[in-house]
């Protein structure tokens, strides 16, 4: 299965070490510095929040996606397999929510608590939704 792009996004609050978190995300997910953009936004209570986004296209999208999926923890793989239908949209893009608190480990874990949001777009969508779901299942196993 080939991928055309992968998007990564997360928010860093003013109480967090932005630089450390960005470096950790880039190192662990295989994202290059020139693929990352950030913007300061204002939170609900006027606090400063850093909105960080990365968009990787072309051959690098394949490399980053494969690196992420291959490092998923066993429990994360099982969770993703059980909720795969909910994690794929109508365009057959795959959505992941990576646990930012566990990035310092060797494996990648999924979590809904202040996650790093990942969207993976397939290059081709031949065979329909059921076929694409089976393709993702093979990658995640």
MODELLER restraints for C-alpha pairs under 7 A, 6 or more apart:
rsr = mdl.restraints
at = mdl.atoms
rsr.add(forms.Gaussian(group=physical.xy_distance, feature=features.Distance(at['CA:1:A'], at['CA:135:A']), mean=6.76, stdev=0.5))
rsr.add(forms.Gaussian(group=physical.xy_distance, feature=features.Distance(at['CA:2:A'], at['CA:62:A']), mean=6.37, stdev=0.5))
rsr.add(forms.Gaussian(group=physical.xy_distance, feature=features.Distance(at['CA:2:A'], at['CA:122:A']), mean=5.95, stdev=0.5))
rsr.add(forms.Gaussian(group=physical.xy_distance, feature=features.Distance(at['CA:2:A'], at['CA:123:A']), mean=5.44, stdev=0.5))
rsr.add(forms.Gaussian(group=physical.xy_distance, feature=features.Distance(at['CA:3:A'], at['CA:61:A']), mean=6.11, stdev=0.5))
rsr.add(forms.Gaussian(group=physical.xy_distance, feature=features.Distance(at['CA:3:A'], at['CA:62:A']), mean=5.42, stdev=0.5))
rsr.add(forms.Gaussian(group=physical.xy_distance, feature=features.Distance(at['CA:3:A'], at['CA:121:A']), mean=5.69, stdev=0.5))
rsr.add(forms.Gaussian(group=physical.xy_distance, feature=features.Distance(at['CA:3:A'], at['CA:122:A']), mean=4.14, stdev=0.5))
rsr.add(forms.Gaussian(group=physical.xy_distance, feature=features.Distance(at['CA:3:A'], at['CA:123:A']), mean=4.53, stdev=0.5))
rsr.add(forms.Gaussian(group=physical.xy_distance, feature=features.Distance(at['CA:4:A'], at['CA:57:A']), mean=5.80, stdev=0.5))
rsr.add(forms.Gaussian(group=physical.xy_distance, feature=features.Distance(at['CA:4:A'], at['CA:58:A']), mean=5.67, stdev=0.5))
rsr.add(forms.Gaussian(group=physical.xy_distance, feature=features.Distance(at['CA:4:A'], at['CA:61:A']), mean=6.27, stdev=0.5))
rsr.add(forms.Gaussian(group=physical.xy_distance, feature=features.Distance(at['CA:4:A'], at['CA:121:A']), mean=5.77, stdev=0.5))
rsr.add(forms.Gaussian(group=physical.xy_distance, feature=features.Distance(at['CA:4:A'], at['CA:122:A']), mean=5.59, stdev=0.5))
rsr.add(forms.Gaussian(group=physical.xy_distance, feature=features.Distance(at['CA:4:A'], at['CA:123:A']), mean=4.43, stdev=0.5))
rsr.add(forms.Gaussian(group=physical.xy_distance, feature=features.Distance(at['CA:5:A'], at['CA:56:A']), mean=5.49, stdev=0.5))
rsr.add(forms.Gaussian(group=physical.xy_distance, feature=features.Distance(at['CA:5:A'], at['CA:57:A']), mean=4.33, stdev=0.5))
rsr.add(forms.Gaussian(group=physical.xy_distance, feature=features.Distance(at['CA:5:A'], at['CA:58:A']), mean=6.52, stdev=0.5))
rsr.add(forms.Gaussian(group=physical.xy_distance, feature=features.Distance(at['CA:5:A'], at['CA:61:A']), mean=4.98, stdev=0.5))
rsr.add(forms.Gaussian(group=physical.xy_distance, feature=features.Distance(at['CA:5:A'], at['CA:120:A']), mean=6.10, stdev=0.5))
rsr.add(forms.Gaussian(group=physical.xy_distance, feature=features.Distance(at['CA:5:A'], at['CA:121:A']), mean=5.33, stdev=0.5))
rsr.add(forms.Gaussian(group=physical.xy_distance, feature=features.Distance(at['CA:6:A'], at['CA:55:A']), mean=5.94, stdev=0.5))
rsr.add(forms.Gaussian(group=physical.xy_distance, feature=features.Distance(at['CA:6:A'], at['CA:56:A']), mean=5.29, stdev=0.5))
rsr.add(forms.Gaussian(group=physical.xy_distance, feature=features.Distance(at['CA:6:A'], at['CA:57:A']), mean=6.64, stdev=0.5))
rsr.add(forms.Gaussian(group=physical.xy_distance, feature=features.Distance(at['CA:6:A'], at['CA:61:A']), mean=5.55, stdev=0.5))
rsr.add(forms.Gaussian(group=physical.xy_distance, feature=features.Distance(at['CA:6:A'], at['CA:65:A']), mean=6.93, stdev=0.5))
rsr.add(forms.Gaussian(group=physical.xy_distance, feature=features.Distance(at['CA:6:A'], at['CA:118:A']), mean=6.99, stdev=0.5))
rsr.add(forms.Gaussian(group=physical.xy_distance, feature=features.Distance(at['CA:6:A'], at['CA:119:A']), mean=5.58, stdev=0.5))
rsr.add(forms.Gaussian(group=physical.xy_distance, feature=features.Distance(at['CA:6:A'], at['CA:120:A']), mean=4.47, stdev=0.5))
rsr.add(forms.Gaussian(group=physical.xy_distance, feature=features.Distance(at['CA:6:A'], at['CA:121:A']), mean=6.18, stdev=0.5))
rsr.add(forms.Gaussian(group=physical.xy_distance, feature=features.Distance(at['CA:7:A'], at['CA:54:A']), mean=5.60, stdev=0.5))
rsr.add(forms.Gaussian(group=physical.xy_distance, feature=features.Distance(at['CA:7:A'], at['CA:55:A']), mean=4.53, stdev=0.5))
rsr.add(forms.Gaussian(group=physical.xy_distance, feature=features.Distance(at['CA:7:A'], at['CA:56:A']), mean=6.36, stdev=0.5))
rsr.add(forms.Gaussian(group=physical.xy_distance, feature=features.Distance(at['CA:7:A'], at['CA:118:A']), mean=5.58, stdev=0.5))
rsr.add(forms.Gaussian(group=physical.xy_distance, feature=features.Distance(at['CA:7:A'], at['CA:119:A']), mean=5.11, stdev=0.5))
rsr.add(forms.Gaussian(group=physical.xy_distance, feature=features.Distance(at['CA:7:A'], at['CA:120:A']), mean=6.58, stdev=0.5))
rsr.add(forms.Gaussian(group=physical.xy_distance, feature=features.Distance(at['CA:8:A'], at['CA:53:A']), mean=5.59, stdev=0.5))
rsr.add(forms.Gaussian(group=physical.xy_distance, feature=features.Distance(at['CA:8:A'], at['CA:54:A']), mean=5.03, stdev=0.5))
rsr.add(forms.Gaussian(group=physical.xy_distance, feature=features.Distance(at['CA:8:A'], at['CA:55:A']), mean=6.53, stdev=0.5))
rsr.add(forms.Gaussian(group=physical.xy_distance, feature=features.Distance(at['CA:8:A'], at['CA:116:A']), mean=6.79, stdev=0.5))
rsr.add(forms.Gaussian(group=physical.xy_distance, feature=features.Distance(at['CA:8:A'], at['CA:117:A']), mean=5.63, stdev=0.5))
rsr.add(forms.Gaussian(group=physical.xy_distance, feature=features.Distance(at['CA:8:A'], at['CA:118:A']), mean=4.58, stdev=0.5))
rsr.add(forms.Gaussian(group=physical.xy_distance, feature=features.Distance(at['CA:8:A'], at['CA:119:A']), mean=6.62, stdev=0.5))
rsr.add(forms.Gaussian(group=physical.xy_distance, feature=features.Distance(at['CA:9:A'], at['CA:52:A']), mean=5.58, stdev=0.5))
rsr.add(forms.Gaussian(group=physical.xy_distance, feature=features.Distance(at['CA:9:A'], at['CA:53:A']), mean=4.36, stdev=0.5))
rsr.add(forms.Gaussian(group=physical.xy_distance, feature=features.Distance(at['CA:9:A'], at['CA:54:A']), mean=6.41, stdev=0.5))
rsr.add(forms.Gaussian(group=physical.xy_distance, feature=features.Distance(at['CA:9:A'], at['CA:116:A']), mean=5.81, stdev=0.5))
rsr.add(forms.Gaussian(group=physical.xy_distance, feature=features.Distance(at['CA:9:A'], at['CA:117:A']), mean=5.17, stdev=0.5))
rsr.add(forms.Gaussian(group=physical.xy_distance, feature=features.Distance(at['CA:9:A'], at['CA:118:A']), mean=6.60, stdev=0.5))
rsr.add(forms.Gaussian(group=physical.xy_distance, feature=features.Distance(at['CA:10:A'], at['CA:51:A']), mean=6.20, stdev=0.5))
rsr.add(forms.Gaussian(group=physical.xy_distance, feature=features.Distance(at['CA:10:A'], at['CA:52:A']), mean=5.43, stdev=0.5))
rsr.add(forms.Gaussian(group=physical.xy_distance, feature=features.Distance(at['CA:10:A'], at['CA:53:A']), mean=6.71, stdev=0.5))
rsr.add(forms.Gaussian(group=physical.xy_distance, feature=features.Distance(at['CA:10:A'], at['CA:115:A']), mean=6.84, stdev=0.5))
rsr.add(forms.Gaussian(group=physical.xy_distance, feature=features.Distance(at['CA:10:A'], at['CA:116:A']), mean=4.87, stdev=0.5))
rsr.add(forms.Gaussian(group=physical.xy_distance, feature=features.Distance(at['CA:10:A'], at['CA:117:A']), mean=6.23, stdev=0.5))
rsr.add(forms.Gaussian(group=physical.xy_distance, feature=features.Distance(at['CA:11:A'], at['CA:49:A']), mean=6.61, stdev=0.5))
rsr.add(forms.Gaussian(group=physical.xy_distance, feature=features.Distance(at['CA:11:A'], at['CA:50:A']), mean=5.66, stdev=0.5))
rsr.add(forms.Gaussian(group=physical.xy_distance, feature=features.Distance(at['CA:11:A'], at['CA:51:A']), mean=4.73, stdev=0.5))
rsr.add(forms.Gaussian(group=physical.xy_distance, feature=features.Distance(at['CA:11:A'], at['CA:52:A']), mean=6.07, stdev=0.5))
rsr.add(forms.Gaussian(group=physical.xy_distance, feature=features.Distance(at['CA:12:A'], at['CA:18:A']), mean=6.17, stdev=0.5))
rsr.add(forms.Gaussian(group=physical.xy_distance, feature=features.Distance(at['CA:12:A'], at['CA:49:A']), mean=5.77, stdev=0.5))
rsr.add(forms.Gaussian(group=physical.xy_distance, feature=features.Distance(at['CA:12:A'], at['CA:50:A']), mean=5.01, stdev=0.5))
rsr.add(forms.Gaussian(group=physical.xy_distance, feature=features.Distance(at['CA:12:A'], at['CA:51:A']), mean=6.53, stdev=0.5))
rsr.add(forms.Gaussian(group=physical.xy_distance, feature=features.Distance(at['CA:13:A'], at['CA:48:A']), mean=6.71, stdev=0.5))
rsr.add(forms.Gaussian(group=physical.xy_distance, feature=features.Distance(at['CA:13:A'], at['CA:49:A']), mean=4.72, stdev=0.5))
rsr.add(forms.Gaussian(group=physical.xy_distance, feature=features.Distance(at['CA:13:A'], at['CA:50:A']), mean=6.36, stdev=0.5))
rsr.add(forms.Gaussian(group=physical.xy_distance, feature=features.Distance(at['CA:14:A'], at['CA:48:A']), mean=5.63, stdev=0.5))
rsr.add(forms.Gaussian(group=physical.xy_distance, feature=features.Distance(at['CA:14:A'], at['CA:49:A']), mean=5.83, stdev=0.5))
rsr.add(forms.Gaussian(group=physical.xy_distance, feature=features.Distance(at['CA:26:A'], at['CA:32:A']), mean=6.27, stdev=0.5))
rsr.add(forms.Gaussian(group=physical.xy_distance, feature=features.Distance(at['CA:28:A'], at['CA:103:A']), mean=6.85, stdev=0.5))
rsr.add(forms.Gaussian(group=physical.xy_distance, feature=features.Distance(at['CA:29:A'], at['CA:64:A']), mean=6.46, stdev=0.5))
rsr.add(forms.Gaussian(group=physical.xy_distance, feature=features.Distance(at['CA:29:A'], at['CA:67:A']), mean=6.93, stdev=0.5))
rsr.add(forms.Gaussian(group=physical.xy_distance, feature=features.Distance(at['CA:29:A'], at['CA:68:A']), mean=6.11, stdev=0.5))
rsr.add(forms.Gaussian(group=physical.xy_distance, feature=features.Distance(at['CA:30:A'], at['CA:64:A']), mean=5.68, stdev=0.5))
rsr.add(forms.Gaussian(group=physical.xy_distance, feature=features.Distance(at['CA:31:A'], at['CA:64:A']), mean=6.96, stdev=0.5))
rsr.add(forms.Gaussian(group=physical.xy_distance, feature=features.Distance(at['CA:35:A'], at['CA:54:A']), mean=5.34, stdev=0.5))
rsr.add(forms.Gaussian(group=physical.xy_distance, feature=features.Distance(at['CA:35:A'], at['CA:55:A']), mean=5.95, stdev=0.5))
rsr.add(forms.Gaussian(group=physical.xy_distance, feature=features.Distance(at['CA:35:A'], at['CA:56:A']), mean=6.30, stdev=0.5))
rsr.add(forms.Gaussian(group=physical.xy_distance, feature=features.Distance(at['CA:36:A'], at['CA:53:A']), mean=5.72, stdev=0.5))
rsr.add(forms.Gaussian(group=physical.xy_distance, feature=features.Distance(at['CA:36:A'], at['CA:54:A']), mean=4.32, stdev=0.5))
rsr.add(forms.Gaussian(group=physical.xy_distance, feature=features.Distance(at['CA:37:A'], at['CA:52:A']), mean=5.90, stdev=0.5))
rsr.add(forms.Gaussian(group=physical.xy_distance, feature=features.Distance(at['CA:37:A'], at['CA:53:A']), mean=5.38, stdev=0.5))
rsr.add(forms.Gaussian(group=physical.xy_distance, feature=features.Distance(at['CA:37:A'], at['CA:54:A']), mean=6.20, stdev=0.5))
rsr.add(forms.Gaussian(group=physical.xy_distance, feature=features.Distance(at['CA:38:A'], at['CA:50:A']), mean=6.50, stdev=0.5))
rsr.add(forms.Gaussian(group=physical.xy_distance, feature=features.Distance(at['CA:38:A'], at['CA:51:A']), mean=5.46, stdev=0.5))
rsr.add(forms.Gaussian(group=physical.xy_distance, feature=features.Distance(at['CA:38:A'], at['CA:52:A']), mean=4.35, stdev=0.5))
rsr.add(forms.Gaussian(group=physical.xy_distance, feature=features.Distance(at['CA:38:A'], at['CA:53:A']), mean=6.21, stdev=0.5))
rsr.add(forms.Gaussian(group=physical.xy_distance, feature=features.Distance(at['CA:39:A'], at['CA:50:A']), mean=5.67, stdev=0.5))
rsr.add(forms.Gaussian(group=physical.xy_distance, feature=features.Distance(at['CA:39:A'], at['CA:51:A']), mean=5.17, stdev=0.5))
rsr.add(forms.Gaussian(group=physical.xy_distance, feature=features.Distance(at['CA:39:A'], at['CA:52:A']), mean=6.62, stdev=0.5))
rsr.add(forms.Gaussian(group=physical.xy_distance, feature=features.Distance(at['CA:40:A'], at['CA:48:A']), mean=6.65, stdev=0.5))
rsr.add(forms.Gaussian(group=physical.xy_distance, feature=features.Distance(at['CA:40:A'], at['CA:49:A']), mean=5.74, stdev=0.5))
rsr.add(forms.Gaussian(group=physical.xy_distance, feature=features.Distance(at['CA:40:A'], at['CA:50:A']), mean=4.58, stdev=0.5))
rsr.add(forms.Gaussian(group=physical.xy_distance, feature=features.Distance(at['CA:40:A'], at['CA:51:A']), mean=6.17, stdev=0.5))
rsr.add(forms.Gaussian(group=physical.xy_distance, feature=features.Distance(at['CA:41:A'], at['CA:48:A']), mean=6.00, stdev=0.5))
rsr.add(forms.Gaussian(group=physical.xy_distance, feature=features.Distance(at['CA:41:A'], at['CA:49:A']), mean=5.22, stdev=0.5))
rsr.add(forms.Gaussian(group=physical.xy_distance, feature=features.Distance(at['CA:41:A'], at['CA:50:A']), mean=6.09, stdev=0.5))
rsr.add(forms.Gaussian(group=physical.xy_distance, feature=features.Distance(at['CA:41:A'], at['CA:51:A']), mean=6.79, stdev=0.5))
rsr.add(forms.Gaussian(group=physical.xy_distance, feature=features.Distance(at['CA:42:A'], at['CA:48:A']), mean=4.94, stdev=0.5))
rsr.add(forms.Gaussian(group=physical.xy_distance, feature=features.Distance(at['CA:42:A'], at['CA:49:A']), mean=5.87, stdev=0.5))
rsr.add(forms.Gaussian(group=physical.xy_distance, feature=features.Distance(at['CA:43:A'], at['CA:49:A']), mean=6.07, stdev=0.5))
rsr.add(forms.Gaussian(group=physical.xy_distance, feature=features.Distance(at['CA:69:A'], at['CA:140:A']), mean=6.30, stdev=0.5))
rsr.add(forms.Gaussian(group=physical.xy_distance, feature=features.Distance(at['CA:71:A'], at['CA:107:A']), mean=5.14, stdev=0.5))
rsr.add(forms.Gaussian(group=physical.xy_distance, feature=features.Distance(at['CA:71:A'], at['CA:108:A']), mean=5.54, stdev=0.5))
rsr.add(forms.Gaussian(group=physical.xy_distance, feature=features.Distance(at['CA:72:A'], at['CA:107:A']), mean=5.72, stdev=0.5))
rsr.add(forms.Gaussian(group=physical.xy_distance, feature=features.Distance(at['CA:72:A'], at['CA:108:A']), mean=4.58, stdev=0.5))
rsr.add(forms.Gaussian(group=physical.xy_distance, feature=features.Distance(at['CA:72:A'], at['CA:109:A']), mean=6.02, stdev=0.5))
rsr.add(forms.Gaussian(group=physical.xy_distance, feature=features.Distance(at['CA:73:A'], at['CA:107:A']), mean=5.39, stdev=0.5))
rsr.add(forms.Gaussian(group=physical.xy_distance, feature=features.Distance(at['CA:73:A'], at['CA:108:A']), mean=5.69, stdev=0.5))
rsr.add(forms.Gaussian(group=physical.xy_distance, feature=features.Distance(at['CA:73:A'], at['CA:109:A']), mean=5.77, stdev=0.5))
rsr.add(forms.Gaussian(group=physical.xy_distance, feature=features.Distance(at['CA:76:A'], at['CA:109:A']), mean=5.61, stdev=0.5))
rsr.add(forms.Gaussian(group=physical.xy_distance, feature=features.Distance(at['CA:76:A'], at['CA:110:A']), mean=5.63, stdev=0.5))
rsr.add(forms.Gaussian(group=physical.xy_distance, feature=features.Distance(at['CA:77:A'], at['CA:140:A']), mean=6.19, stdev=0.5))
rsr.add(forms.Gaussian(group=physical.xy_distance, feature=features.Distance(at['CA:77:A'], at['CA:141:A']), mean=6.87, stdev=0.5))
rsr.add(forms.Gaussian(group=physical.xy_distance, feature=features.Distance(at['CA:81:A'], at['CA:137:A']), mean=6.73, stdev=0.5))
rsr.add(forms.Gaussian(group=physical.xy_distance, feature=features.Distance(at['CA:87:A'], at['CA:94:A']), mean=5.69, stdev=0.5))
rsr.add(forms.Gaussian(group=physical.xy_distance, feature=features.Distance(at['CA:87:A'], at['CA:95:A']), mean=5.15, stdev=0.5))
rsr.add(forms.Gaussian(group=physical.xy_distance, feature=features.Distance(at['CA:88:A'], at['CA:94:A']), mean=4.65, stdev=0.5))
rsr.add(forms.Gaussian(group=physical.xy_distance, feature=features.Distance(at['CA:88:A'], at['CA:95:A']), mean=6.30, stdev=0.5))
rsr.add(forms.Gaussian(group=physical.xy_distance, feature=features.Distance(at['CA:92:A'], at['CA:129:A']), mean=6.59, stdev=0.5))
rsr.add(forms.Gaussian(group=physical.xy_distance, feature=features.Distance(at['CA:92:A'], at['CA:132:A']), mean=6.74, stdev=0.5))
rsr.add(forms.Gaussian(group=physical.xy_distance, feature=features.Distance(at['CA:93:A'], at['CA:119:A']), mean=6.60, stdev=0.5))
rsr.add(forms.Gaussian(group=physical.xy_distance, feature=features.Distance(at['CA:93:A'], at['CA:120:A']), mean=5.45, stdev=0.5))
rsr.add(forms.Gaussian(group=physical.xy_distance, feature=features.Distance(at['CA:93:A'], at['CA:121:A']), mean=4.60, stdev=0.5))
rsr.add(forms.Gaussian(group=physical.xy_distance, feature=features.Distance(at['CA:93:A'], at['CA:122:A']), mean=6.27, stdev=0.5))
rsr.add(forms.Gaussian(group=physical.xy_distance, feature=features.Distance(at['CA:94:A'], at['CA:119:A']), mean=5.71, stdev=0.5))
rsr.add(forms.Gaussian(group=physical.xy_distance, feature=features.Distance(at['CA:94:A'], at['CA:120:A']), mean=5.05, stdev=0.5))
rsr.add(forms.Gaussian(group=physical.xy_distance, feature=features.Distance(at['CA:94:A'], at['CA:121:A']), mean=6.67, stdev=0.5))
rsr.add(forms.Gaussian(group=physical.xy_distance, feature=features.Distance(at['CA:95:A'], at['CA:118:A']), mean=5.62, stdev=0.5))
rsr.add(forms.Gaussian(group=physical.xy_distance, feature=features.Distance(at['CA:95:A'], at['CA:119:A']), mean=4.67, stdev=0.5))
rsr.add(forms.Gaussian(group=physical.xy_distance, feature=features.Distance(at['CA:95:A'], at['CA:120:A']), mean=6.45, stdev=0.5))
rsr.add(forms.Gaussian(group=physical.xy_distance, feature=features.Distance(at['CA:96:A'], at['CA:117:A']), mean=5.98, stdev=0.5))
rsr.add(forms.Gaussian(group=physical.xy_distance, feature=features.Distance(at['CA:96:A'], at['CA:118:A']), mean=5.01, stdev=0.5))
rsr.add(forms.Gaussian(group=physical.xy_distance, feature=features.Distance(at['CA:96:A'], at['CA:119:A']), mean=6.56, stdev=0.5))
rsr.add(forms.Gaussian(group=physical.xy_distance, feature=features.Distance(at['CA:97:A'], at['CA:110:A']), mean=5.47, stdev=0.5))
rsr.add(forms.Gaussian(group=physical.xy_distance, feature=features.Distance(at['CA:97:A'], at['CA:111:A']), mean=5.71, stdev=0.5))
rsr.add(forms.Gaussian(group=physical.xy_distance, feature=features.Distance(at['CA:97:A'], at['CA:112:A']), mean=6.19, stdev=0.5))
rsr.add(forms.Gaussian(group=physical.xy_distance, feature=features.Distance(at['CA:97:A'], at['CA:115:A']), mean=5.22, stdev=0.5))
rsr.add(forms.Gaussian(group=physical.xy_distance, feature=features.Distance(at['CA:97:A'], at['CA:116:A']), mean=5.54, stdev=0.5))
rsr.add(forms.Gaussian(group=physical.xy_distance, feature=features.Distance(at['CA:97:A'], at['CA:117:A']), mean=4.77, stdev=0.5))
rsr.add(forms.Gaussian(group=physical.xy_distance, feature=features.Distance(at['CA:97:A'], at['CA:118:A']), mean=6.22, stdev=0.5))
rsr.add(forms.Gaussian(group=physical.xy_distance, feature=features.Distance(at['CA:98:A'], at['CA:108:A']), mean=6.95, stdev=0.5))
rsr.add(forms.Gaussian(group=physical.xy_distance, feature=features.Distance(at['CA:98:A'], at['CA:109:A']), mean=5.81, stdev=0.5))
rsr.add(forms.Gaussian(group=physical.xy_distance, feature=features.Distance(at['CA:98:A'], at['CA:110:A']), mean=4.40, stdev=0.5))
rsr.add(forms.Gaussian(group=physical.xy_distance, feature=features.Distance(at['CA:98:A'], at['CA:111:A']), mean=5.64, stdev=0.5))
rsr.add(forms.Gaussian(group=physical.xy_distance, feature=features.Distance(at['CA:98:A'], at['CA:115:A']), mean=5.25, stdev=0.5))
rsr.add(forms.Gaussian(group=physical.xy_distance, feature=features.Distance(at['CA:98:A'], at['CA:116:A']), mean=4.93, stdev=0.5))
rsr.add(forms.Gaussian(group=physical.xy_distance, feature=features.Distance(at['CA:98:A'], at['CA:117:A']), mean=6.43, stdev=0.5))
rsr.add(forms.Gaussian(group=physical.xy_distance, feature=features.Distance(at['CA:99:A'], at['CA:109:A']), mean=5.41, stdev=0.5))
rsr.add(forms.Gaussian(group=physical.xy_distance, feature=features.Distance(at['CA:99:A'], at['CA:110:A']), mean=5.04, stdev=0.5))
rsr.add(forms.Gaussian(group=physical.xy_distance, feature=features.Distance(at['CA:99:A'], at['CA:111:A']), mean=4.74, stdev=0.5))
rsr.add(forms.Gaussian(group=physical.xy_distance, feature=features.Distance(at['CA:99:A'], at['CA:115:A']), mean=5.26, stdev=0.5))
rsr.add(forms.Gaussian(group=physical.xy_distance, feature=features.Distance(at['CA:99:A'], at['CA:116:A']), mean=6.56, stdev=0.5))
rsr.add(forms.Gaussian(group=physical.xy_distance, feature=features.Distance(at['CA:100:A'], at['CA:115:A']), mean=5.90, stdev=0.5))
rsr.add(forms.Gaussian(group=physical.xy_distance, feature=features.Distance(at['CA:100:A'], at['CA:116:A']), mean=6.18, stdev=0.5))
rsr.add(forms.Gaussian(group=physical.xy_distance, feature=features.Distance(at['CA:102:A'], at['CA:109:A']), mean=6.60, stdev=0.5))
rsr.add(forms.Gaussian(group=physical.xy_distance, feature=features.Distance(at['CA:125:A'], at['CA:132:A']), mean=6.87, stdev=0.5))
